[in-house]
Amino acid sequence: MNDDVKKICKNYNIIVNCEFLEDDLFSKKLVDFYKNAVIRCNNDSKNLNKIVKYDRVVRKYIEDYNFSKKLRNSIDISTVLNSNVDLTENVLDYAIDFSERYDDSLEQTVINTRWI
């Protein structure tokens, strides 16, 4: 990993060192996809912008239980785990799109804290 990528992947160590349950194969695969994307990244600004988004989304997946649960329910996990094709970019791009929709739905939820 080159120095430019190290600078923008602020969550890299947290993501790579995260421990999952033994049977949580999807989370492990998602982290592997993230590592592969970071390793393959070159210094093209478009690629660097994608890596920043990947970094943010995978960190959100690790920390936000509701987000991770909804992401897992929206994707065919068995296809991702058993595919012979490299799905790195497809899965991570899908996670980015899902994250944006998820964030939009949170913004639309208005909680009234006013007591009667």
trRosetta pair geometry for C-beta under 8 A, 3 or more apart (Angstrom, degrees):
i j d omega theta_ij theta_ji phi_ij phi_ji
1 5 5.1 -115 -173 86 93 126
1 6 5.7 114 129 -61 114 87
1 9 7.7 -60 -172 28 142 145
1 12 7.9 109 -173 -150 171 158
1 38 6.0 -7 -110 146 121 100
1 39 6.3 -82 -74 -103 83 55
1 41 7.8 33 -134 51 81 105
2 5 5.2 91 61 13 74 102
2 6 7.1 -132 104 -8 37 92
2 43 7.0 -55 83 -64 152 98
3 6 5.4 -53 -146 34 35 116
3 7 6.5 39 156 -24 66 102
4 7 5.9 -53 -154 30 31 112
4 8 6.8 12 157 -6 64 108
4 43 5.5 71 55 -115 158 96
4 48 6.8 -61 144 -108 114 129
5 8 6.2 -65 -148 43 33 100
5 9 5.9 18 161 -10 71 116
5 38 6.0 132 172 -167 129 82
5 41 5.1 130 -105 86 132 131
5 48 7.3 -134 -95 -115 68 85
5 51 6.4 -67 -138 156 91 166
6 9 6.3 -64 -135 44 25 100
6 12 7.3 -75 -135 14 57 158
8 48 5.9 113 11 -169 172 95
8 51 6.2 85 106 100 126 113
8 52 5.3 -76 171 -81 115 91
8 55 7.1 -174 135 -5 78 157
9 12 3.9 56 137 -50 116 112
9 38 5.9 41 -87 -127 155 128
9 51 6.4 -64 -72 156 96 111
9 52 7.9 -132 -80 -95 53 50
9 55 5.0 -163 -131 -98 67 136
10 55 6.6 101 39 160 68 140
11 14 4.9 -62 -166 49 73 116
11 15 5.3 73 135 -27 93 105
11 55 5.0 143 43 180 105 93
11 56 7.4 135 9 -83 142 34
11 58 7.2 171 107 81 132 94
11 59 4.2 -65 -164 -74 165 129
12 15 6.0 -64 -147 39 24 107
12 16 6.0 13 164 -11 66 114
12 38 6.6 110 -118 -131 115 163
12 55 6.9 -48 -61 -125 69 111
13 16 6.0 -57 -134 43 27 104
13 17 5.8 7 171 -1 64 119
14 17 6.5 -70 -138 49 18 97
14 18 6.5 40 156 -53 59 98
14 59 6.5 49 94 -116 127 100
14 62 7.3 169 139 87 101 161
15 18 5.9 -39 -155 -4 28 117
15 31 6.0 175 164 -130 90 96
15 34 6.0 -82 153 117 143 156
15 55 7.4 -126 -24 -143 148 65
15 58 5.2 47 -128 121 135 122
15 59 6.1 -85 -71 -76 104 71
15 62 6.5 -151 -112 -31 69 147
16 31 6.7 140 -107 -176 43 114
16 35 6.4 90 -104 -85 101 111
18 31 6.7 -154 57 -96 109 143
18 62 5.3 -96 -119 -133 162 136
20 24 4.1 -111 161 76 120 131
20 27 4.4 160 -109 92 155 133
20 28 5.7 -133 47 -56 141 83
20 31 8.0 -162 -19 -9 128 136
21 24 4.4 96 58 -13 85 110
24 27 4.5 0 148 26 113 117
24 28 6.4 128 105 -18 76 91
25 28 5.6 -58 -150 41 37 112
25 29 6.0 38 153 -22 70 107
25 77 7.9 114 82 171 96 113
25 81 5.6 50 125 -117 127 131
26 29 5.6 -56 -146 37 31 112
26 30 6.3 36 153 -23 66 103
26 72 6.2 109 106 -121 158 102
26 77 4.8 -59 -84 -142 131 115
26 80 6.6 65 -126 86 89 133
26 81 6.6 -79 -83 -62 69 109
27 30 5.6 -49 -147 32 32 114
27 31 6.6 31 154 -16 63 103
27 61 7.5 174 -127 143 87 117
27 62 7.9 104 -157 -96 115 72
27 68 7.6 18 -95 -160 107 128
28 31 5.9 -56 -153 37 32 109
28 32 6.4 35 148 -20 65 105
29 32 5.4 -52 -149 36 35 115
29 33 6.4 41 150 -22 65 100
29 80 6.2 132 122 139 151 108
29 81 6.0 -128 -53 -98 159 71
30 33 5.6 -48 -151 32 33 114
30 34 6.5 36 149 -20 62 103
30 58 6.4 168 147 -124 105 99
30 61 6.5 -96 141 126 154 163
30 91 6.9 -134 -112 141 74 131
30 95 7.5 100 -144 -73 117 152
31 34 5.4 -50 -150 34 35 116
31 35 6.4 37 151 -19 66 102
31 58 6.8 118 -99 -165 60 130
32 35 5.7 -51 -147 36 33 110
32 36 6.3 34 154 -19 65 105
33 36 5.7 -56 -148 37 30 112
33 37 6.3 30 154 -20 65 107
33 87 7.3 -52 -108 96 127 75
33 88 4.4 171 -147 -131 86 71
33 91 5.5 -73 -136 73 168 127
33 92 5.7 -171 141 -49 123 105
34 37 5.8 -56 -149 35 29 111
34 38 6.4 26 155 -17 64 107
34 54 5.8 162 -127 161 84 113
34 55 7.6 114 -158 -89 116 48
34 58 4.7 25 -88 -74 146 163
34 92 6.9 134 -84 -99 64 125
35 38 5.8 -57 -148 37 31 110
35 39 6.2 30 156 -19 66 108
36 39 5.8 -56 -145 37 29 110
36 40 6.2 18 160 -11 65 112
36 86 7.9 -146 153 -159 156 113
36 88 4.9 -98 90 -117 131 145
37 40 6.1 -62 -143 43 27 104
37 41 6.5 48 153 -50 62 97
37 50 7.6 -113 180 125 125 108
37 51 6.5 174 137 -107 105 81
37 54 5.5 -126 103 -156 152 173
37 88 5.6 175 -60 166 89 118
37 89 6.9 129 -102 -83 110 67
37 92 6.0 15 -56 -22 156 169
38 41 5.7 -37 -153 0 31 121
38 51 6.1 102 -103 -143 67 117
38 54 7.6 -152 -59 97 83 138
38 55 8.0 82 -84 -74 114 94
41 47 5.1 158 -148 154 81 117
41 48 6.9 102 -178 -84 123 54
41 50 8.0 -166 -113 75 110 100
41 51 5.0 20 -105 -69 151 139
42 47 5.7 71 53 60 68 162
43 47 7.6 80 85 66 5 120
43 48 6.9 16 -156 -52 40 118
44 47 4.3 77 69 11 97 108
44 48 6.8 -171 87 -10 47 86
45 48 5.5 -53 -142 38 35 113
45 49 6.3 39 156 -22 66 102
46 49 5.9 -53 -152 33 29 111
46 50 6.7 29 151 -17 62 105
47 50 5.6 -54 -151 35 35 112
47 51 6.4 36 152 -21 67 104
48 51 5.6 -51 -147 34 33 113
48 52 6.6 39 152 -22 63 101
49 52 5.7 -50 -153 30 33 114
49 53 6.8 30 150 -15 63 104
50 53 5.7 -58 -154 38 35 110
50 54 6.2 38 149 -21 69 104
50 92 7.9 82 171 123 102 124
50 93 8.0 -33 -149 -88 114 84
51 54 5.4 -49 -144 36 35 114
51 55 6.2 42 153 -25 65 104
52 55 5.6 -52 -150 33 29 116
52 56 6.5 27 152 -17 62 106
53 56 5.7 -55 -148 37 33 111
53 57 6.1 26 157 -16 68 110
53 96 5.0 33 153 -117 125 126
54 57 6.0 -60 -143 40 28 106
54 58 6.1 20 164 -14 66 110
54 92 5.0 -2 -115 -171 106 129
54 95 7.8 75 -126 77 64 123
54 96 7.2 -58 -77 -64 54 111
55 58 6.5 -58 -142 38 21 103
55 59 6.4 21 157 -16 59 112
56 59 5.9 -63 -152 38 26 111
56 60 6.3 26 152 -20 64 108
56 99 7.7 132 113 159 99 164
57 60 5.5 -53 -148 36 33 113
57 61 6.4 40 150 -25 65 102
57 92 7.2 136 75 -161 139 75
57 95 4.8 123 155 131 140 109
57 96 5.4 -102 -56 -85 153 61
57 99 4.9 -120 -118 -41 102 154
58 61 5.3 -45 -148 30 36 118
58 62 6.6 37 152 -19 63 102
58 92 7.8 -31 -55 -126 104 97
58 95 7.4 48 -68 136 64 155
59 62 5.7 -55 -152 35 33 111
59 63 6.2 8 159 -1 68 115
60 63 6.2 -70 -139 49 28 96
60 64 5.1 -12 -179 15 73 121
60 67 5.5 -50 149 109 99 163
60 99 6.2 97 75 -127 154 124
61 64 7.1 -51 -99 50 14 85
61 67 6.4 -117 -101 113 45 110
61 68 4.8 98 -163 -94 66 93
61 71 6.4 -54 -116 39 102 159
61 95 7.0 -34 -60 -159 129 131
62 68 7.4 97 -65 -72 15 134
64 67 3.8 44 105 17 120 118
64 68 6.3 154 88 -16 66 85
65 68 5.9 -59 -145 39 30 108
65 69 6.1 31 157 -21 66 109
66 69 5.8 -54 -145 35 28 112
66 70 6.4 22 158 -13 63 109
67 70 6.1 -62 -147 40 27 105
67 71 6.2 27 156 -20 65 109
67 99 7.1 35 -159 -114 125 78
67 102 5.7 81 -122 172 91 159
68 71 5.7 -53 -143 37 30 112
68 72 6.2 32 157 -19 64 107
69 72 5.9 -56 -149 37 27 111
69 73 6.4 22 154 -15 63 110
70 73 5.7 -57 -145 39 32 110
70 74 6.2 26 157 -19 66 112
70 98 7.6 174 117 173 99 118
70 102 6.5 140 90 -107 143 120
71 74 5.9 -65 -147 38 29 107
71 75 6.4 3 164 -3 65 116
71 95 6.3 33 -146 -124 134 84
71 98 5.5 110 -111 127 88 151
71 99 8.0 5 -84 -65 121 72
71 102 7.9 -40 -61 -58 88 145
72 75 6.6 -75 -143 44 25 97
72 77 6.5 14 -160 -67 80 124
74 98 6.1 155 83 -123 152 134
75 80 6.5 27 150 -31 118 135
75 91 7.5 67 -151 -136 149 89
75 94 6.8 109 -98 129 119 142
76 79 4.1 41 111 13 114 118
76 80 6.8 153 93 -16 65 86
77 80 5.6 -58 -151 37 37 112
77 81 6.1 28 157 -15 71 110
78 81 5.8 -57 -141 42 31 107
78 82 5.8 -1 169 6 68 118
79 82 6.5 -72 -131 51 21 90
79 83 5.8 43 166 -55 63 104
80 83 6.2 -38 -141 -1 20 118
80 87 6.0 -128 -133 86 73 157
80 91 6.0 82 -129 -96 122 133
83 87 5.5 63 79 -27 155 125
86 89 7.9 48 130 10 95 85
87 90 4.8 -69 -162 53 74 114
87 91 5.0 69 138 -26 101 105
88 91 6.6 -71 -153 36 16 101
88 92 6.4 1 163 -5 59 115
89 92 6.0 -63 -141 45 29 105
89 93 5.8 29 161 -19 67 111
90 93 6.0 -58 -144 38 23 108
90 94 6.3 25 156 -19 61 108
91 94 5.7 -55 -149 36 30 113
91 95 6.4 33 151 -22 64 104
92 95 5.4 -49 -147 33 35 115
92 96 6.6 40 151 -22 63 99
93 96 5.6 -48 -152 31 35 114
93 97 6.6 33 152 -15 65 103
94 97 5.8 -55 -149 39 34 109
94 98 6.1 34 152 -19 67 108
95 98 5.6 -53 -142 40 30 113
95 99 6.2 37 154 -26 64 105
96 99 5.7 -54 -149 32 28 114
96 100 6.7 29 153 -19 62 102
97 100 5.9 -54 -153 32 32 111
97 101 6.6 28 152 -13 65 105
98 101 5.8 -57 -151 40 34 108
98 102 6.0 38 150 -24 67 109
99 102 5.4 -53 -143 37 31 116
99 103 6.3 32 156 -20 65 104
100 103 5.8 -51 -146 35 30 110
100 104 6.5 31 153 -19 62 106
101 104 5.6 -54 -149 36 32 113
101 105 6.4 32 153 -19 65 105
102 105 5.9 -56 -150 35 29 109
102 106 6.7 30 151 -20 63 104
103 106 5.7 -53 -152 33 34 113
103 107 6.6 35 152 -20 65 104
104 107 5.7 -54 -152 33 34 112
104 108 6.7 31 152 -19 65 105
105 108 5.7 -54 -150 34 35 111
105 109 6.9 40 152 -26 64 101
106 109 5.8 -51 -155 25 36 113
